């Protein structure tokens, strides 16, 4: 199985970063798909023409420039569109849809047999956070689980 440079997700900072391992003089790596999930969820996919942008004064649809030439392989998710949203039940549904859309490539490319995404709101109103739970069912029967706070 191939290895990726590992992105370590920080729930407190709401960001990912690389870690350099001094003992091996290289970046930490992983085989568990966590880095692929982080890139898929937390890179900004270009907004669709009918998406409502979070800042009406900023028409930037974001996204990676390479997605302009490929309809099939779109990088990232549209979770960024929820940046200024209250964590209502409608937003939980939309976050689940955006996460599923962002991870669909794993099924299409045969990396995963099935992916289950769950969203929930944790914390007191006004200080609550959106939690995205991802379960990747591998073809060998193993399941890789990750929870992300956004």
Secondary structure, DSSP 8 states (H G I E B T S, - for coil): ---EE--EEETTTTEEE--EETTTTEE-EESSSHHHHHHHHHSB----TT---S-TT-------GGGGG-SS---SBSGGGGTT----HHHHHHHHHHHHHHHHHHHHTTS-SEEEEEEEEESSTTS-EEEEEEEEE-TTS-EEEEEEE-
